[in-house]
Amino acid sequence: MSLRLSMVTLGVADVAAATAFYEALGLVRGAPSEAAVTFFDMDGVILALYGRAALADDAGVAAMGDGFRGLALAWNVTGAAAVDAAIARAVAAGGRLVKAPERAFWGGYSGYFADPDGHLWEVADNPGFPFDERGALRLPEA
């Protein structure tokens, strides 16, 4: 059995509001979605939105506060203009600009936004990580 990232579930304060935000970014709600949970197919990885308290209860842990969670999701694109456009789109949809796009120490260009629940997203153009023919990000070959 190989380890694969198949689903990311974000605990959110309001499923309907979070759903509207991600739909404004262009995601399409999947058929199994309902009031308590929304699913988006992100070309092989499912993004799920579920109530924060319900998710904590399901895992048997205490709900976390609103501070840094030690996690950032990444949205890789091609070119600085695409990074700028993606950040602008997220902010227009109700996200919060966390770090304006800029040249990065690792040679790319990136910035950060937070969704309405504070989940961090980095939008990056990383010339060292190529996309394959399906548009999936790949690690560079040694």
C-alpha positions in Angstrom: 0.0 0.0 0.0 1.5 3.3 -1.0 0.9 6.5 1.0 -1.0 9.0 -1.1 -2.7 12.3 -0.2 -6.3 11.6 -1.3 -8.3 14.1 0.7 -7.8 17.3 2.7 -10.5 18.2 5.2 -10.6 21.7 6.5 -12.5 22.4 9.7 -14.6 25.5 9.1 -16.8 27.7 11.2 -19.6 27.9 8.6 -19.8 25.2 5.9 -22.0 27.3 3.6 -19.8 30.4 3.8 -16.7 28.4 3.3 -18.3 26.6 0.3 -19.2 29.9 -1.2 -15.6 31.1 -0.9 -14.2 28.1 -2.6 -16.8 28.2 -5.3 -15.8 31.8 -6.0 -12.3 30.5 -6.6 -13.7 28.3 -9.3 -14.2 24.9 -7.5 -17.3 22.9 -8.3 -19.2 21.3 -5.5 -19.4 17.5 -5.8 -22.6 15.5 -5.8 -22.1 13.9 -2.4 -22.1 17.3 -0.7 -24.8 18.2 1.8 -25.4 20.9 4.4 -22.9 19.5 6.9 -20.0 18.8 4.4 -18.9 19.9 1.0 -16.6 18.0 -1.3 -14.6 19.5 -4.3 -12.7 17.3 -6.7 -9.3 18.9 -7.3 -8.2 16.5 -10.0 -7.2 13.6 -7.9 -7.3 15.1 -4.4 -10.6 15.9 -2.7 -11.0 19.1 -0.7 -13.6 18.6 2.0 -15.2 21.4 4.2 -16.6 20.2 7.5 -17.6 22.0 10.6 -14.6 22.6 12.9 -16.2 21.3 16.1 -17.6 18.3 14.3 -14.2 17.5 12.8 -12.5 17.8 16.1 -15.2 15.6 17.7 -14.8 13.0 14.9 -11.0 12.8 15.5 -11.5 12.8 19.3 -9.4 15.9 19.9 -10.1 19.4 21.3 -10.9 22.1 18.8 -8.0 24.5 18.1 -8.0 28.2 18.4 -7.6 30.7 15.5 -3.8 30.9 15.6 -1.2 29.5 13.3 -1.9 25.8 12.7 1.5 24.8 11.4 0.1 24.0 8.0 -0.1 25.8 4.6 -1.8 24.5 1.5 -0.1 25.3 -1.8 -1.6 26.3 -5.2 1.2 26.2 -7.8 0.8 28.1 -11.0 3.0 29.1 -13.9 4.4 32.7 -13.9 4.3 35.7 -11.6 1.3 37.1 -13.3 -0.7 33.9 -12.5 0.4 34.2 -8.8 -0.8 37.8 -8.7 -4.1 36.9 -10.4 -4.7 34.0 -8.0 -4.1 36.1 -4.9 -6.3 38.9 -6.2 -9.1 36.3 -7.0 -8.8 34.9 -3.5 -9.0 38.3 -1.9 -12.0 39.3 -4.1 -13.7 36.1 -3.0 -13.4 37.1 0.7 -10.0 35.8 1.5 -7.5 37.8 3.5 -4.1 38.8 2.0 -1.4 37.5 4.4 1.7 38.2 2.4 1.8 40.0 -0.9 3.5 38.1 -3.7 7.2 38.7 -4.0 10.4 37.1 -5.3 11.2 34.2 -2.9 14.6 33.2 -1.6 14.3 29.8 -3.3 14.1 31.4 -6.7 10.4 31.5 -7.4 7.6 34.0 -6.7 4.9 33.5 -4.1 2.4 35.1 -1.7 -0.1 33.9 0.9 -3.8 34.4 1.5 -6.0 33.0 4.2 -9.5 31.6 3.6 -12.3 33.0 5.7 -11.5 30.4 8.4 -7.8 31.4 8.5 -6.4 28.4 6.6 -3.2 29.5 4.9 -2.7 29.0 1.1 0.6 29.8 -0.6 0.3 30.6 -4.3 3.6 30.0 -5.9 5.4 29.9 -9.2 8.3 27.5 -8.6 10.4 27.1 -11.7 12.2 24.2 -10.0 9.1 22.0 -9.7 7.8 21.1 -13.1 4.2 20.2 -14.1 3.7 17.0 -16.0 1.5 16.4 -19.1 -1.6 16.1 -16.9 -0.8 19.4 -15.1 0.3 17.7 -11.9 3.2 19.2 -9.9 6.3 16.9 -9.9 9.5 16.9 -7.9 12.5 17.7 -10.1 14.6 14.8 -11.1 18.0 14.5 -9.5 
